[in-house]
Amino acid sequence: MPVTHSESVEFSQTFEIKSGAVNLPVLKLLTSDVGKLSSQLRLKVSQAPDFFRNAPMAIDLHNLVDPNAEIDFVALVRAMRNCGLVPVGFCGGFEKHHQAAQAAGLSSLTLARQEPPQQPQATPTKPKVLPEEVHSRIVEQPVRSGQRIYVPGGDLVVMSQVSAGAEIMADGNIHVYGTLRGRALAGVQGNLDCRIFCQDLQAELVAVGGHYRISENIDDSLRGVPVQIYLQDQSLIIERI
């Protein structure tokens, strides 16, 4: 029997729509030359293909100062996908760039760490000296395969294991008090003084400040033991603790 509008229909809820905050790695454009950018991007991704595979990424246009610069977003999206990346949207730029990016299927995003422009002050005032705010995070549960955790502006402490296929990232240091089997990246915003500490190294990939080492290039004598990972003279050092 057909259901009329006057009849009530009972159903179980299948979804919810809520506001949320998602941290994404960004591809910060320093040029509008997509051809040159694509070749450098391929080289960068080839250094750590496991890390970049199927990684969602936003396109950051804040550094482009020419409002009339031509950007081939269709070619840029294609180049990113050919490298295994998943472009999800853009932020920054000018109206011309917004229209071209949206025509290429990209959504407009607002970065969580983006700061609004400051209004100029009529008279100079002495700035207040405030302590730098550091956002660190402690994860007490195991990090499961497929999970991705990123801590902007601070350290990440994992009290349990990090499973194979999981990914942990931090702008600061990373501490893992269990077995590290997934991917761990410290200093992802370029801080070369960060370190990774773990009790049992079985990682697929480790990185500090953009310097990577994959599982195949980690010495067997360093597996299954407590280690620290850091940079020395632009070389990634893994040593027992």
C-alpha positions in Angstrom: 0.0 0.0 0.0 1.5 3.4 -0.9 2.5 5.8 1.9 0.8 9.1 1.9 2.3 12.4 3.3 -0.1 12.2 6.3 1.3 8.9 7.4 4.3 8.8 9.8 7.3 6.8 8.7 9.7 5.3 11.3 13.3 4.9 10.3 16.7 4.5 12.0 19.1 7.4 11.7 21.9 6.6 9.2 24.1 9.7 9.5 24.8 13.0 11.2 26.1 16.2 9.8 28.3 18.1 12.3 30.9 20.8 12.2 34.5 19.5 12.6 38.1 20.3 12.2 40.4 18.2 10.0 44.1 18.7 9.7 45.5 18.2 6.2 48.9 18.4 4.8 49.2 21.2 2.2 51.0 21.7 -1.1 52.1 25.3 -0.8 52.5 26.8 -4.3 55.5 29.1 -4.6 55.1 29.5 -8.4 52.3 29.4 -11.0 54.4 27.3 -13.3 52.6 24.0 -13.1 55.0 22.2 -15.4 58.0 23.0 -13.2 56.0 22.3 -10.1 54.9 18.9 -11.4 58.4 17.7 -12.1 59.7 18.7 -8.7 56.6 17.1 -7.1 57.3 13.8 -8.8 60.9 13.8 -7.5 59.7 14.6 -4.0 57.1 11.8 -3.9 59.5 9.3 -5.4 61.7 9.7 -2.3 58.9 8.3 0.0 56.1 6.8 -2.2 54.6 4.8 0.7 54.1 8.0 2.7 52.4 9.9 -0.1 50.3 7.1 -1.5 46.6 8.1 -1.3 47.4 11.1 0.9 44.7 13.8 1.0 46.2 17.2 0.4 45.1 20.8 0.2 46.5 23.4 -2.3 47.7 26.5 -0.5 47.8 29.6 -2.7 48.7 32.2 0.0 52.2 32.7 -1.3 51.1 33.8 -4.8 51.2 37.6 -4.9 50.1 38.2 -8.6 46.3 38.3 -8.8 46.6 37.8 -12.6 48.9 34.7 -12.5 47.6 31.9 -14.7 47.4 28.6 -12.9 46.3 25.5 -14.8 44.5 23.8 -12.0 43.3 20.9 -14.2 46.9 20.0 -15.0 47.9 20.5 -11.4 45.2 18.2 -10.1 46.2 15.6 -12.7 49.8 15.9 -11.7 49.0 15.4 -8.1 46.8 12.3 -8.8 49.5 10.9 -11.0 51.8 11.1 -8.0 49.3 9.2 -5.8 48.0 12.3 -4.0 44.4 13.1 -3.4 43.7 16.9 -3.9 40.7 17.8 -1.9 40.6 21.6 -2.1 42.4 24.9 -2.1 42.9 27.9 0.2 44.2 31.5 -0.3 44.8 33.1 -3.6 42.7 35.6 -5.5 39.2 35.6 -7.1 40.6 34.5 -10.5 42.3 31.6 -8.9 39.2 30.6 -6.9 37.1 30.4 -10.1 39.7 28.4 -11.9 40.2 26.0 -9.0 36.5 25.5 -8.5 36.1 24.8 -12.3 38.7 22.1 -11.8 36.5 20.4 -9.2 38.3 21.8 -6.1 36.5 23.1 -3.0 37.4 26.2 -1.1 38.9 25.4 2.3 39.9 27.3 5.4 43.0 26.1 7.1 42.7 25.6 10.8 46.0 27.3 11.4 45.3 30.2 9.1 45.4 33.6 11.0 43.2 36.5 9.9 45.0 39.6 8.6 45.8 42.1 11.3 44.4 45.6 11.1 47.0 48.4 11.0 47.3 50.3 14.3 46.9 54.1 14.3 49.6 54.5 16.9 52.4 52.1 17.7 52.0 50.3 20.9 54.4 48.1 22.8 53.6 44.5 22.1 52.8 42.1 24.9 55.2 39.3 25.3 53.2 36.1 25.6 54.6 32.6 26.1 54.4 30.5 22.9 51.5 28.2 23.0 52.4 24.6 22.3 49.7 22.1 21.4 50.9 18.6 22.3 48.8 15.4 22.3 48.9 12.2 24.2 47.3 9.1 22.6 46.6 6.3 25.1 45.0 3.8 22.7 46.8 1.8 20.0 46.9 3.6 16.6 45.2 1.2 14.2 46.0 0.5 10.6 44.5 3.2 8.3 44.5 5.8 11.1 46.3 9.1 10.5 47.1 11.4 13.5 48.7 14.8 13.0 49.6 17.3 15.8 50.2 20.8 14.6 52.6 23.0 16.6 53.6 20.4 19.2 54.7 16.9 20.2 52.8 13.6 19.8 53.1 11.0 22.5 51.7 7.5 21.8 51.4 5.3 24.9 50.7 2.1 23.0 51.7 0.6 19.6 51.4 2.1 16.1 50.1 -0.6 13.7 51.3 -1.2 10.2 49.4 1.0 7.8 49.0 3.7 10.4 50.5 7.2 10.1 51.5 9.6 12.9 52.8 13.1 12.2 53.8 16.1 14.4 55.3 19.5 13.9 57.4 18.6 17.0 58.8 15.4 18.4 57.2 12.0 18.4 57.4 9.5 21.3 56.1 6.0 20.9 56.1 3.8 24.1 55.2 0.7 22.2 56.0 -0.9 18.9 56.2 1.5 15.9 55.1 -0.5 12.8 53.5 2.3 10.7 54.9 5.6 9.5 56.2 8.3 11.8 57.1 11.9 10.6 58.4 14.5 13.1 59.1 18.1 12.2 56.7 18.0 9.3 56.8 21.8 8.9 60.5 21.7 8.5 61.9 21.8 12.1 65.2 20.0 11.7 65.8 19.8 15.5 62.9 17.4 16.2 63.4 13.7 17.1 61.5 10.4 17.1 61.8 8.1 20.1 60.3 4.6 20.2 60.7 1.5 22.3 60.5 -1.0 19.4 61.4 0.1 15.9 59.5 -1.9 13.1 58.5 1.2 11.1 57.5 1.3 7.4 58.9 4.8 7.1 60.4 7.4 9.5 61.1 11.0 8.7 62.5 14.1 10.5 62.2 17.6 8.9 61.4 16.1 5.5 64.4 13.6 5.5 63.0 10.1 5.0 64.1 6.5 5.4 62.0 3.6 4.4 61.9 0.1 6.0 64.2 -1.5 3.4 67.0 1.0 4.3 66.8 0.5 8.1 69.5 -1.8 9.5 68.3 -5.0 11.0 70.4 -4.4 14.1 68.1 -1.4 14.9 64.9 -3.4 14.6 63.1 -4.4 17.8 65.1 -2.2 20.1 64.6 1.3 21.6 66.0 4.0 19.3 66.0 7.7 18.7 65.9 9.2 15.3 67.3 12.6 14.5 69.2 14.7 11.9 72.9 15.3 11.9 74.6 17.2 9.1 71.5 16.7 6.9 71.7 12.9 7.4 69.0 10.9 9.2 70.6 9.1 12.2 69.0 6.1 13.9 70.7 4.9 17.0 69.9 2.7 20.0 69.0 4.3 23.2 
